[in-house]
Amino acid sequence: MHTKGFPLQVAPTAERRTDNTESRSEYINHKNGQRPPKLAELPVALQTLLAPMPKEFSMQTLIVALAALGVYMPRLRFKYTYDVRLHVPVVQVLIEAPQSGNKSIIDFLVGRIIRLLRSRDKGFRRIEQDFKDNSQSEPDASGKTHARQRPLKPIVTLGATISRTELTIRADTPERLYNNEPLILFLYCEEIQEMVDNNRKDFSKLGTAFRKGYDFGSTLDQDYVTSYSATPDLLLTIIAMGTQGGINNFMSDTELEQGGVTRKIMLHLPGELGDDAPSLRDYTHEEDVVIDKLIDSLMQHTYSPDGKSLMPIKRLDLSWLDTTVQTWCSRIRKEVKISGSLALDTFYKRSSVSAFRLTAILAYLFELEATEHPGNWQAVCRRTYTYFAGLILDAMLSEWGGRYEALAAKQTRNREGMQTSLYGECPDEFTRDWFDNLVASRGGSTPARKHICQWKKNGWITEQQEEGVILYDKTAKGLKVHERFAHPRRKGGAE
C-alpha cells in the first residue's frame, strides 16, 4: 500500500505472533532501491578478505568484516549528521541462525580479522595468570612485604563469560596506560545463550554496560569499596551469534524498552531446508599477505612504534555524506507521520547511526587505499549507507517491531494515575488500516468500524481518500473533548 508516493509501514496487528516467527515479507523495504556494493567496488584489502566467502553470504560477511575491522580503529573520529558529538567506529551485531546454520563461516571470517589481537592478548593473559598463580606480595629493599601491583595489559578481546567487574577492568586499563584514552573492546560470542547463562544473576547490569558501550562518552560507572572501582569510557563492539530462542532471551523486554535493541544490527544467515552446504575456501598465501598488510597498517595508526602510547586522533571528514543521510531520514519521518508507528519512529534513528558508522569504516578503508581508487568511491559509500540503513531498519522492525508496539501500548494503558483512550492514542492523521491494527492490539470487543462511525457522527474526525487510501484527520472539536484524558484519573474512574 502507498500513501503520498512512498511506502507505508503498517502497525503490527494483535494476530501477529510475538515470538518473531511471523513472515518478514510483511514489512516494506526501506533501502530506497539500493543494493549492497559489488565485491569489485570495495577497497582491495576488503575484497581480499571477502573473496573466499560464499556469494549468498555477501551482505552478512561484509557487515561482519567492517564491524571487526572497526576494532582496529580506536583513534578514528567522525561527526554524524545529526549529532554535535564525535562518534567512533563501534557497532554491535547479532546473527541469527539455526543449529548447524553455517555460523562457522562467520567464525572463520572473524577469526582471520581478529587473529593478531587474539594472539597479542593471549600473551597478555598469560602474564595476568602468572600474577594470579604466584604470590601477590613481595619484599622491598628493607625486607618488608607489600602487595604486588596487578600487571596492566591492554586486553581488548573479550569472552562470553565476562563479568561486569572484568569488563570495567578491561575498559579502564587502556585509560590508565594511555593518558585516559580508550581502546575499542571486542566481544565475540559463538552462542549468545552462553552469555545469558553465565551472567544470569547480573545480566541486567551487563545489558546496561553493553548499551553504554555503543555511545562514545558514556562511562561505565563502578564505585565499590571492596571491589574494583573505576569510571572508564566503554567502547564495545559486539558480534554474537545464536538461535532465535537464544537471541530472544538476550533481547528481553528491558533491552527492548531501554534501547538495547536499537543499538544492534540484526542479521539472518540464509538457508532453506535441504540446502547444500555453501562452499568456503581458505585464504591463499598472497591473500594473507594483503590482509596482514591492512591489519599492520591499522595497528600503526593506533599505537606508537614503541607501543607505549597511542597515535594522534584521526578526524575523518564525512560531511559529503550528510545529504544522503538527511534524504533517507526525511523519507522515513514522512512515513512515521502517516503511519503513526512508534516502532518505526524509534528504530530508524539508530538504524541510521549504525549504517553511518559502517560506512565510515568503509570510507576510511578507501582513504587508506586512495591511490588505488581513482573512481568515485564516495558514490559507493553513499549507496552503501542507504542500503545498510534500510537493511538494519527492516530487520529491526521485523524482529522486534510487534513486541515494541505491544509493550508501548501496554505501558500507556497501565500508566499510573492516567486515563487513556483510543482517540488519544491516534495521531492527528491516521489510516484505516493503522486504526484497525490499534484496536486489535488493545484487544477491545468493539469493532474498529463502530469507533470510526461514532467519531464521524460526533464530528471528532473527518475522512478523505488519497491515492486510494482512506485517511482520517482529527478535528478541533474532537481534540477539545478529549483534553480530559490528559488529566489524572479520579478515584474509581473507569477507562
C-alpha positions in Angstrom: 0.0 0.0 0.0 1.3 3.5 -0.8 0.4 6.9 0.6 1.6 10.2 -0.8 4.0 8.5 -3.1 6.0 6.4 -0.5 5.5 3.1 1.2 3.6 2.9 4.5 4.7 0.9 7.5 1.7 -0.8 8.8 1.5 -1.2 12.6 1.5 -4.8 13.9 -1.8 -6.5 14.5 -2.8 -8.5 17.5 -2.8 -11.6 15.4 0.9 -11.2 14.7 2.9 -13.6 16.8 5.3 -12.0 19.2 7.8 -14.9 19.1 9.4 -13.5 16.0 8.3 -16.4 13.8 6.0 -14.3 11.6 6.7 -13.7 8.0 9.2 -10.9 7.5 7.9 -10.1 4.0 5.0 -8.3 5.7 7.3 -5.3 6.2 8.1 -2.8 3.5 11.6 -2.2 2.1 13.4 0.9 3.3 16.6 0.6 1.2 15.3 3.1 -1.5 16.1 0.5 -4.2 19.8 0.3 -3.3 21.8 -2.9 -3.5 24.9 -3.8 -1.5 28.2 -2.8 -3.2 29.7 -5.3 -5.6 32.9 -7.0 -4.5 34.9 -5.2 -7.2 33.7 -1.8 -5.9 35.2 -2.3 -2.4 38.7 -1.5 -1.2 41.3 -4.1 -2.4 42.0 -5.4 1.1 38.3 -5.8 1.9 37.8 -7.6 -1.5 40.6 -9.9 -0.4 39.0 -10.6 3.0 35.7 -11.4 1.4 36.9 -13.3 -1.6 36.6 -16.8 0.0 33.1 -16.1 1.3 30.1 -17.8 -0.3 28.2 -15.3 -2.6 24.9 -16.0 -0.8 26.5 -14.6 2.4 28.0 -11.5 0.8 25.9 -8.9 2.7 26.3 -10.6 6.1 30.0 -11.1 5.7 30.5 -7.5 4.5 28.9 -6.1 7.7 30.7 -8.5 9.9 34.1 -7.7 8.3 33.5 -3.9 8.7 32.4 -4.3 12.3 35.5 -6.4 13.1 37.9 -4.1 11.3 36.5 -1.2 13.2 38.0 -2.7 16.4 41.4 -1.7 14.9 40.3 1.9 14.5 40.0 3.3 18.1 41.7 6.6 17.1 39.2 7.3 14.3 36.6 10.1 15.0 33.9 11.4 12.8 30.8 13.5 13.1 27.3 12.1 12.5 24.9 14.3 10.6 22.5 14.9 13.5 24.9 14.9 16.4 27.4 17.5 17.6 29.4 14.9 19.4 32.1 12.8 17.7 31.5 9.1 17.0 33.8 6.1 16.9 33.5 3.0 14.7 31.7 0.9 17.3 28.9 -1.4 16.0 27.0 -4.3 17.7 25.9 -7.2 15.5 23.6 -10.1 16.3 23.4 -13.0 13.8 20.5 -15.4 13.9 20.9 -18.9 12.5 19.6 -22.4 13.4 21.7 -25.2 14.8 24.3 -26.1 12.1 23.2 -23.0 10.3 26.5 -22.0 8.7 27.7 -20.0 11.6 31.2 -21.4 11.0 31.5 -19.1 8.1 31.2 -16.0 10.3 33.5 -17.6 12.9 36.1 -18.2 10.1 36.0 -14.6 8.9 36.1 -13.0 12.4 38.9 -15.3 13.4 41.0 -14.2 10.5 40.4 -10.5 11.1 41.0 -10.6 14.9 43.8 -13.1 14.8 46.5 -10.6 15.6 44.7 -9.1 18.5 43.8 -12.5 19.9 47.5 -13.6 19.6 48.7 -10.5 21.4 46.0 -10.7 24.1 46.9 -14.4 24.7 50.3 -13.3 25.8 48.9 -10.6 28.0 46.6 -13.1 29.7 49.5 -15.4 30.4 51.2 -12.6 32.3 48.0 -11.9 34.2 47.6 -15.6 35.0 51.2 -15.8 36.3 50.4 -12.9 38.6 47.4 -14.8 39.9 49.2 -18.1 40.3 52.2 -16.7 42.1 52.5 -14.8 45.4 50.8 -11.4 45.1 53.2 -9.9 47.7 56.9 -9.3 47.5 59.6 -7.9 49.9 61.0 -4.5 49.4 64.6 -3.3 50.0 64.1 -3.3 53.7 62.7 -6.8 53.8 59.1 -5.7 54.4 56.5 -7.3 52.2 53.9 -5.4 50.2 51.3 -6.2 47.7 52.4 -6.6 44.1 50.7 -4.3 41.6 48.5 -6.1 39.1 50.1 -6.0 35.6 48.4 -3.5 33.3 47.8 -5.1 29.9 45.5 -3.6 27.3 43.5 -6.7 26.5 40.7 -5.9 24.1 39.3 -9.3 23.0 36.7 -10.5 25.5 34.9 -13.8 26.1 31.2 -14.6 26.5 31.6 -15.3 30.2 32.9 -11.8 31.1 31.5 -10.2 34.3 30.6 -6.6 34.9 33.7 -6.1 37.0 36.1 -7.7 34.5 34.5 -5.5 31.8 35.2 -2.4 33.9 38.9 -3.5 34.3 39.3 -4.1 30.6 37.8 -0.7 29.7 39.8 1.1 32.5 43.3 -0.4 31.7 43.9 1.4 28.4 42.9 4.7 30.0 45.4 4.1 32.8 48.1 3.2 30.3 47.4 5.8 27.6 46.6 9.0 29.4 42.8 8.5 29.7 42.5 7.4 26.0 40.2 4.4 25.5 40.5 1.4 23.1 37.6 -0.4 21.4 36.9 -3.7 23.2 35.7 -6.6 21.1 33.2 -9.2 22.5 32.7 -12.2 20.2 30.3 -14.9 21.1 29.6 -18.0 19.0 26.5 -18.9 21.1 24.7 -16.0 22.6 22.8 -18.2 25.1 26.2 -18.9 26.8 26.4 -15.2 27.6 23.0 -15.2 29.1 23.5 -18.4 31.1 26.9 -17.4 32.5 25.6 -13.9 33.6 22.1 -14.8 34.6 22.2 -13.2 38.0 23.7 -9.9 36.8 22.7 -9.9 33.2 20.6 -6.7 33.6 23.8 -4.9 34.8 25.7 -6.3 31.9 23.0 -5.3 29.4 23.3 -1.7 30.7 27.0 -1.9 30.1 26.5 -3.1 26.5 24.2 -0.2 25.8 26.7 2.3 27.2 29.4 0.6 25.1 27.7 1.8 21.9 27.9 5.5 22.8 31.2 7.4 22.8 31.5 9.3 26.0 29.2 7.1 28.1 31.1 6.0 31.2 30.9 2.6 32.8 30.5 3.5 36.5 31.5 1.1 39.2 32.3 2.5 42.6 32.7 -0.2 45.2 34.6 -0.2 48.5 35.7 -3.8 48.4 35.9 -4.4 44.6 37.4 -2.7 41.5 36.3 0.9 41.2 36.6 3.0 38.1 34.5 5.1 35.7 36.1 4.4 32.3 34.8 5.3 28.9 33.5 2.0 27.5 33.7 1.4 23.7 32.4 -2.0 22.9 31.9 -3.8 19.5 29.9 -7.0 19.7 29.4 -9.8 17.2 27.3 -12.5 18.7 25.5 -15.5 17.0 22.7 -17.6 18.2 19.5 -19.4 17.5 16.2 -17.5 17.5 15.5 -18.6 21.1 18.9 -17.5 22.3 18.6 -14.1 20.8 15.1 -13.7 22.2 16.5 -14.5 25.7 19.2 -11.9 25.1 16.8 -9.2 23.9 14.5 -9.1 26.9 11.7 -6.6 27.3 14.1 -4.5 29.3 16.5 -4.3 26.4 13.6 -3.5 24.2 12.5 -0.7 26.4 15.9 0.7 27.3 17.3 0.9 23.8 19.5 -2.3 23.6 17.6 -3.4 20.5 18.1 -0.2 18.6 21.8 -0.4 19.1 22.0 -3.8 17.5 22.3 -4.8 13.8 20.2 -7.9 13.3 21.4 -10.3 10.5 20.0 -13.7 9.4 22.1 -16.3 7.7 20.3 -17.5 4.6 19.4 -21.1 4.0 16.5 -23.4 3.2 15.6 -26.9 4.3 17.8 -29.4 2.5 20.2 -26.8 1.0 23.7 -28.0 0.2 26.4 -26.6 2.4 27.9 -23.4 1.0 31.4 -23.5 -0.3 34.2 -21.9 1.7 37.9 -22.0 0.9 40.9 -20.9 2.9 42.9 -17.8 2.1 45.9 -18.2 -0.3 49.4 -17.0 0.7 49.0 -13.9 -1.5 45.7 -13.1 0.1 47.2 -13.5 3.6 49.9 -11.0 2.7 47.3 -8.4 1.6 45.3 -8.9 4.8 48.3 -8.8 7.1 49.4 -5.5 5.4 46.0 -4.0 6.1 46.0 -5.1 9.8 49.6 -3.9 10.3 48.6 -0.5 8.8 45.7 -0.1 11.1 47.8 -1.1 14.1 50.4 1.5 13.1 47.7 4.2 13.0 46.7 3.1 16.6 49.9 2.5 18.5 53.2 4.4 18.6 56.3 2.5 17.3 57.4 1.6 20.9 53.8 0.6 21.9 53.8 2.8 24.9 51.4 5.4 23.7 48.6 5.9 21.1 48.9 7.8 17.9 47.1 11.1 17.4 43.3 11.2 16.8 42.3 10.8 13.1 39.4 13.1 12.2 37.5 11.7 9.2 35.5 14.3 7.2 32.2 12.7 6.2 30.3 15.9 5.5 29.9 14.7 1.9 27.6 12.0 3.3 25.2 14.4 5.1 22.8 15.0 2.3 22.4 11.2 1.8 21.6 10.8 5.5 19.2 13.7 5.5 17.3 12.4 2.5 16.9 8.9 3.9 15.8 10.1 7.3 13.4 12.7 5.9 11.7 9.9 3.9 11.3 7.8 7.0 10.0 10.7 9.0 7.2 11.3 6.5 6.3 7.6 6.7 6.2 7.9 10.5 3.8 10.8 10.3 1.4 8.9 8.1 1.7 5.5 9.8 1.8 6.6 13.4 4.2 3.7 14.1 6.0 4.2 17.3 8.4 1.3 16.4 9.3 2.9 13.1 9.9 6.3 14.8 12.1 4.8 17.4 14.1 2.3 15.3 15.0 4.4 12.3 17.2 6.8 14.2 19.8 4.4 15.4 19.5 2.4 12.2 20.9 5.4 10.5 23.6 5.8 13.1 24.8 2.2 12.8 24.7 2.4 9.0 26.7 5.6 9.2 29.3 4.0 11.3 29.7 1.1 9.0 30.0 3.5 6.1 32.6 5.5 8.0 34.7 2.3 8.4 34.4 1.7 4.6 35.3 5.3 3.8 38.4 5.0 6.0 39.5 1.9 4.2 39.1 3.7 0.9 41.2 6.5 2.2 44.0 4.2 3.2 44.0 2.9 -0.4 43.4 6.3 -2.0 45.9 5.8 -4.8 44.2 2.5 -5.8 40.7 4.0 -6.2 40.8 6.8 -8.7 37.0 6.4 -9.3 34.2 8.0 -7.2 34.4 5.8 -4.1 32.2 8.3 -2.3 29.3 7.4 -4.5 29.8 3.7 -3.4 29.7 4.9 0.2 26.5 6.8 -0.3 24.7 3.9 -1.9 26.1 1.6 0.9 24.8 3.9 3.6 21.3 3.9 2.2 21.3 0.1 1.7 22.6 -0.5 5.2 20.2 1.9 6.9 17.2 0.3 5.2 18.5 -3.2 5.9 19.1 -2.5 9.6 15.7 -0.9 10.0 13.8 -3.6 8.1 15.4 -6.3 10.2 14.7 -4.4 13.4 11.1 -3.9 12.6 10.6 -7.5 11.5 12.3 -8.9 14.6 11.1 -6.6 17.3 8.5 -4.2 15.8 5.5 -6.1 17.1 6.9 -6.6 20.6 7.8 -2.9 20.8 4.4 -1.7 19.8 2.7 -4.1 22.1 4.9 -3.1 25.0 4.5 0.6 24.4 0.7 0.2 24.2 0.6 -1.8 27.5 2.7 0.8 29.3 0.4 3.6 28.0 -2.7 1.8 29.3 -1.1 0.9 32.6 0.4 4.3 33.3 -0.5 5.0 36.9 -2.8 7.9 37.5 -3.5 8.5 33.8 -6.5 7.8 31.7 -6.1 6.9 28.0 -8.5 6.4 25.1 -8.3 5.0 21.6 -8.8 8.6 20.3 -6.0 9.8 22.4 -3.6 7.1 21.1 -4.3 8.1 17.5 -2.0 10.6 15.7 -3.6 13.7 14.2 -3.7 11.9 10.9 -4.0 8.1 10.5 -5.2 5.5 8.1 -8.0 3.0 8.5 -5.5 0.0 8.4 -3.4 1.6 11.2 -6.5 2.1 13.3 -7.7 -1.5 12.7 -4.3 -2.7 14.0 -4.5 -0.4 17.0 -7.9 -1.7 18.0 -6.8 -5.3 17.6 -3.6 -4.7 19.6 -5.8 -3.4 22.5 -8.0 -6.4 22.4 -11.2 -4.4 22.5 -14.5 -6.1 21.8 -15.9 -3.1 19.8 -15.1 -3.3 16.1 -13.0 -0.6 14.7 -15.7 0.5 12.2 -18.1 1.3 15.1 -15.5 3.6 16.6 -15.0 5.4 13.3 -18.7 5.7 12.7 -19.3 7.2 16.1 -16.3 9.6 15.9 -17.5 10.8 12.5 -21.1 11.3 13.8 -19.7 13.2 16.8 -17.6 15.4 14.5 -14.3 14.3 16.0 -12.7 13.2 12.7 -13.0 13.9 9.0 -12.5 11.4 6.2 -10.7 11.7 2.9 -9.0 9.5 0.3 -5.5 9.9 -1.2 -4.4 7.5 -3.9 -7.0 5.0 -2.8 -6.0 5.1 0.9 -8.6 6.2 3.5 -7.2 8.9 5.8 -8.8 10.3 8.9 -7.9 13.7 10.4 -8.8 14.7 14.0 -10.9 17.8 14.3 -10.5 20.7 16.8 -13.8 19.6 18.4 -12.6 16.1 19.0 -9.2 17.3 20.4 -11.0 19.6 22.8 -13.4 17.0 24.0 -10.6 14.6 24.7 -8.4 17.0 26.6 -9.7 15.5 29.8 -7.8 12.3 29.0 -4.6 14.1 29.8 -5.7 14.7 33.4 -5.2 12.3 36.3 -7.9 9.7 36.8 -10.3 10.3 39.6 -10.6 7.6 42.2 -13.0 4.9 40.9 -12.8 6.2 37.3 -13.0 3.6 34.6 -11.1 3.7 31.2 
